[in-house]
Amino acid sequence: MNKKLTTYFLASVFLSCMGQVNAQATKANNDPDANFKLAKELYQKEKFSLAYPLFKSLDYTAKPNYSGIPVSTQVEARYYTIVCGLRMNDASAEASAIDFIKMEHYKPRIEMLCYHLGEFYFRKQDYSSAIDYYEKAGVANLSNREIADVKFHQAYAYFTMKRFSDARPLFNAIRQIPSDPNYIDATYYYGFISFYEKNYKDALASFKIVQNKPAYQKIVPYYVTEIYYFSGDKDEAIAYGEAALAKGGQYYDMQLRKLIGHALFEKREYAKALPYLEKYVQNTEKVRREDLYELSYCYYEAKQWAKAISGFKELGGKSDSLAQNSMYLLADAYLKTDQKAGARSAFLFCALNSSNATQKEISKFHYGKLSYELGYTDVALNELKDFLVTYPKSTYVNEAKELLISVLANTNNYQEALALTESVGTGSVTVQKVYPKILYGRAVEMVNDQQIVQADGLLNKLLAAPYSTSQQPFAWFWKGEISYRTNKIDSAIYFLQSYFTRPVVYGEVNQANAHYTLGYAFLRQERYDLALQHFEAITTSISGSSSAVQQDAYVRSADCYFMTKRYPKAQQMYENVLSNNLPAADYALYQKAIIAGANNKTNEKVSLLSSLEKRYPASSLVADANMEIANSYMANEDFRSAIPALTKVINDKKAANLKPQAYLKTGVSYFNLDNDVEALNYFKKLVSEYPNAAESDAAVEYVRNIFVSQQRTGEFVNFMRQNGKNVTYSEEDSLTYVAAVIPYNNNQPNQALPALEGYLKGFPDGRNALDAHYQVAVIYNDKKELAKALPHYEAVAAKAPNKYAEISILQAARIYYFELKDYPKASQYFAQLRSIAVQTENKLEAMRGLLRCQLKQQQWAEAVPNAQELLLQKGLATDDKMMANMVVAKNYQLNNQLEDAVTSYKLVIALGKSEYGAEARYHVAEITLTKGNLKDAEKAAFDVINKAGSYDYWITKSYILLGEIYFQQKDYFNSEATLKSIVENAANEELKKEAQQKLDVVVAEKNKNSKVEPQQ
């Protein structure tokens, strides 16, 4: 039919119908029944829009005052009005329908309206409401067609709400009638429900019916393939799925590829599975862990190592067998590509997983092995040791033992290595050969950490051990150094001379340093010619470019000439020091003055000494110079001239150790000038301020003479008592002490101790209490009962200055620092020692001890001036330089002066291995990371791990830093592995907690960026 004619025909029909309606509507004004009949006729022809206004005109609810129409007709009209509205999807009809159902009582009409309302809701896809009204409608009043439709609609509504058990029988009923228009759809949905319920036989039968229908031919093949797969017929699944994909346009294209890939993977046809799995994974935003594993395994079998590694890396971090196997294969893939660092991390994850015992054992061994090969010697030690304990019958035991020996031979972790070696024993020749090296390495660490007694014990073991020939010269050198530091001068000479029989050179161990210490040892013994030989072996000339050791050796050579009265040579050398303006110039000037005095040139001596303060006002020798000036005047009985110099000493805050002497000599000077008032004044100050000083006892006789000469003996007695000095001492006091000290002098400490303690109990303020306290302290110290020695050292220190004060303060400071770790208290004693020390060694130890305390307490601002002063001291040991530079560096870092901090940290590192060196390396890495140089920071962190020796804290800190570096590099796999290792193995709880916090961040970020879908 022509298109225009068709349009004309339809328009004519429509106008004709409208004419009839209008005509009949006019007639209906006079005949309501006719109007009702016409409306029903239109309704039956499904012309709802035409029937609707006719029914509405007869609806009594619309025209409540309208009469002449029977009530039954009005009710019917209302019913049809609502139905027409529902069929036209008029939203206002919904409420009318609900009201009709609630208010009316005629069941057939109510059920029919429930049917129509259900259909209304069905069309609106409000399936829950549709079901409610379908279930109220029944089928008694429906036509067969309506019954079939409502069954399908009701089934579909149940289906969408996943009420499959309700939908299944309805779909099943429809699919029994091939002529039903819903037959194909019902068959599909029945098949789907059967598939869902794993009734694969019924599902397959249904899907086969609809598989070529246009609506389902691109959907059903996926389900059919799955049925074959789940039924165990993988070949049929593969063939059917591949055929479907070949047709193209499949709705479940990716899922089909995944299914075929799974089937081929399970048949071990990895090459065929690969393209299917690859395309699926590449085109799916998130995939299951199993999918990624299978694809990665296919890459692994195809030797596409990079792709296999990329996939397996995302599968770690869990505790199931898939994760463990993934890490095992990942490690192997890394090894195939010579990426040992990645393999090590993968083996770690595998070793932490207990799903497969064999893989766990193998991985634990290889983790230890790779840790050794990559320089993680501390981890290698722990892992290999633990492996041998955990798997004593493993096939890898022999190789593990060999690796462990190699670790011990090459590690810097001497503390752990020593403990492990001694626990394993030194029975085997292999261990015996490496044992001396470990002993020596640990001994040097202890020397650097000031644990010299313990270091000496290790060196003794070294010298007694077999295969120690190559280490013996090193041991002799350090035993000589230790002996000198512990005032065992004869032993120092013996060991250093032994070193010279086979001198070796490495770091601090060299001939210059050995000559230097030997020179000092002979100097201490006043064997000046022998001392001179060793000092001159270092240098015989001097300049501004000479090293600190050379400069000091040159000055000591001059001292040797001086002490042997070869004054011209000594003077010439002192003048060389002065002309080069070396750090020891003030000392050289002082010595020149002494030489002048020795040559009876008193005026020249005094002149030179007087110039010292002007030329070197900050010199520590100013007080000594003034004292020597006073001595010169007093020697010539020029007491009046001596007094100004002595007054300077008394007023000098840096001259605490000389003040008792200055008070005494000032008093003596006034006494000889017959000025008893001033003399008595200074003697009183001496006795009251320094009652325990030796000078105080000497002053007593002068005081006695003055009071007696003035016939004031009573005042003398009172004065003495007020200052703790009885004029006459109890005979019992003296006898008790004499009896107690006899076994002490006879080297019988066990008998002496109770006797001396008994004396102190009976005479706490006795004449000999000071001596007794010191002697008791020495006995306890020798017995290593330091806590008991401490109060006696403190009792002596409290009465400083006295003859025992210097050594007692030093011992108290050491006990508080090394044994009790009470750094504030140790600071107090080191500071006291610094102010009164006469011996250079003790003054130096006081400075270094105070600095250590400040460092421990993180008192950086207070420590910096102390550190800078310490660096200026002559003959400074390497560990002191390390510590001082460490303080300076740390202060720079805290003030964000990062370049200066790195420079100072590198000075610490260059000075050798110690805990300070380990910390300095760490801070260099830390600063490098702060500056954003990730590659350099990574290298610096490994530098700590490989070279930090036995300092586990800084090694662990460096691992945490590495984890952060990897994280910033977005290498989440190695970041997680590194931090997880710390969490699993770190002994320090604080660091373990820090690592766990960082690990949580890494895992969260890794999961966020992962291809794998999150597990529910």
Steps between C-alpha positions, in 0.01 A plus 500: 500500500619845413638688800280805440192282450576315820519825690176621337327173579596508868394865533159423340445208735590713800263784393222252432539349846502840659178583314341190634614577850368852487172384352461225750611723785224740405263213501632387837386819658161358459598130535773426760483126435578557134795714597627229735465241227691713255779551756526127563514436128789741467667344809475152353663633185778636732415857394557613855548869424153506332330290764651689789293826472177303453558288808607805695172679411308213661723484812292618802821600680567749223138630499357433844176691427435324171181288507327277259782242471472175693749457784633175355566677172678779685721250688579321175573832337733590783680167468551545126605861549779387736603214269515732200713740701735217603522369143590851384762513783323794659673547838182643656322169438733323748342661809145447362574133444630455853191674641266284287671182621469610860140632483313262266375155590444332164786249494522438123538869428749541786713211370486632144602845615788342700607338173492831312677682782765227503547550126522875557778451753671244274515753218650751747756229601376520858524123525449476874160679479412306185552169682283613789202563268565202273478279806164666596355475150473127445422361153131408524388815320782515242507379146751236396711768335488713812582199713808424287611863502452544871691179572790628293487845651472361849788260434710782357425715804604214730812457287605862525461478876708178499208297635605221268309226680176696438586589142617153391159317489334794321770511229487123480126507437538749216789314335276195465300688236718575194220705346496742791644838400707496819631150431854604398542751783360262759729224375805729533409608851423145604839400366668780689335399828598138440856617433497704818380198695770286334239288324718499193296237309180708496699819448682360199176370347339841537800694369527272196142597406570874508869508399429607143221743576596861428432619854721234657753385245764742636428420865427129531836370366675617816264302721519194280879516510488528880267198521744289301786631715329440835381160382862402447489494121780751447558403137138565410509827698807615311360401160159654561647819649752546219223452241291766672791743509565435131150625421584827679280747682463291814352692790722309743806511277754559780336245729510241222870563447561467870307169508680355201829616647420327830410178322817501292708588810355207687589276205857640535478642149657824619601634161141471374356641822726806498330715230155441651606585853715789383220670311260448789735647759609789279141604434363456851552771760515264799551125484509217753833393646456157339462657155816704535686198635405284201601770252829559684569126503439486124751782457737305727467185287549709186818646654354849472670585826422872520126442458504206740679712761255788458206270565642291782611814687137598557415168663721518810406605850235236565539180701342246263658247264440716193702783652780265606522329162493838324793621709690177440459534123567874518831433675597254230404746225712767667794260519453412132546870421782544754294732719619367835355783707150427373552125545608560859178691576290232333671223698429698816126507429506130417696415815248686717217287357436155645261365236765284334768370740746410225479838333535667841821307576657564160405867508638553849835361392513707180394814687798456730730418210395801292519724806865402529570543128334843494679625809221468758747325727304557820190340348708220349643419841160485666329314218770239446532442872124460535488277194751259652297484821164464325609254229787295643437218250451717193685415181628858514668460841857462372467792259344709779795428726746595227311822437497576870877462514526736202280751677718484810811543289375808321255670733542824685242382751766376738284506811242263354765299321694450823193389693405259224848357464532439871157335512588272210846433639843518342549129445514507122806621314287733288370681808845507657638678195242777514482531880805731541363744246168518686674545835713779362208681332290491815793608717558809286130587522521479877811718504312762298208477743732542801443144621873443515509239777263275304698568183820392674339169594410430137853583387634251754275234348625597155865459595424156643295384202639288213529656156544847653844579358379770261297672774769489772677828410165679507424345838839606639442855384158527667612325818776758519247781457264350758780444749608862469144626546463287815834625640675163455807661358734200506242291315446777247872508424517121470210467255593796284858375474352162399306680228823641362634146446238463222353843436185513285294796383122530487311810609607606849738207522825645366855560609455871558224442755699220664808726531277774638353285780838343577653845528237599755546173689875558542428863584272383782789282627736797473715304255545805287764377257282204402197725473699735280588220258135423438386861472777576254407188303178687421659831407808716559364814341182699520286735290147625482407213266617230741234268640378531857695187598819633340462836672445342839785252451732788415402686820550184705845458344580850622374397845739203496791727418383731777474222759851379414621860546597546137350845521637658181347227283173511692486879476567493127211256451262702718588808296416307181157430644458868584617622161254270322226616738391143562221407745767415760661846475378601848659187646825570309510851645442360848784251455733773374433685822579188705828458310586860578438426866715187483776719364454736797348770279219578738407835352479352151297212636253735668482719192422208273242362739338840533475530121318168470171643626524795264586290193269204577223625732288186441787263578446236768857577618426854618439385858812278493703794370379723783574226751850458360552878518401488865733203560788691344443800723455284809820310421678833516304588814331784315166420661343834427551457123359148517163608641355665180573187297343280767196726514453448124499124555244529779272713278542275195180294457691246293762439769296299753774239540760765586293702746591305819867548412443868420322561834781325688777693327318830536464434870867401524599816316303721740638295791855572385408864459393493865144578402337239724151641449505450122692175535241366743223618270634293205578198718145509636355510146720207405399288798130586480463469119738209441515309829608176335773643278860416593573874512235533773699276733815700422321821588408370845853547631508861382161564658620341825813715504302819438241431770765384748722801430196716566418295812159409356519123540132471589402663176730259318324198651156641409611583146632150447186336633276724289683381191489130582856471628543386855808630671564164660382186330353209685747223563218254432442659157865463407539147634182377329607635165858373531367152574261515204753625250760230571324224296430757228868585472578126501266450199243305706178668383263244654641568846541872444144567381306420819770669710487824298120500489502445877727801541268720289200387700672587828672819378295641205676834538827359625842628421557218252146481358607638163769232461262226616225601256743493213651165602156339534402636158815351346429157651142494372616629162755219470225251589281651222238590761467849363168584661663450840811695401299799379390654836861492623630669184226758544602557864854578385373716213284701739816609685693609192764617457704231672762249401240244391247739349606485137493122465188464717299752299610327182391158629165635622438656159589175323269292719208735446563509126592145406332294770196694620430696181417798724618769260396808702697371800793401283494851351531646847816302578660546159447875536656493849795301370550743214534787748757335732692254280878540504590203283447569130348155440239554770411846378457361150281217626292748698436702185417197291285350777304822541450515125373141494251581773378805312467291188302230682269766640473668159623827645633613165521873565694445824718235339621698199741735688632202694550305177678788331732540799571128506600508133772753589666271755841352430537126450126449453398139439305404187186409689504842668519670162210284383285593794576870482435521127182298554369762742581780259333314213188423698465864602528605135229251404266618774548857376420382144852584380502179301809553284710587805353202682597259221854641492539442875341154486747404228785608728366253756477224239852564376640452849408129513243249615308551822145563611551866416608400151189282462273783613679749275450277196131470584454876529674555165246261344216671688602847381544374143142369507376829648654675199309266266803319354344151512774308319777658704297448818459131414874467447571679827258276691673190365827659605378496860385139475826382348739703713328570832649198673323375811269794553159338450305815586642700210483205263131455582440875462662478158271216396202716598650781294538260206133409534412870476730546198337207317158639590584839351629318191159327486676165533235374741615140476853559631375763744254252649761223510759720672262632765342159555844357571550758775158433650573127506858512626589829673586473869440868572127546569510872424647439154265206441203728570638768267546241225145365549350849465688556175410148381128572546532807277692305235247213491206742473666683211596173331141372518371832370718470188468123456345327199356241737148556628474533879404186686168500678 
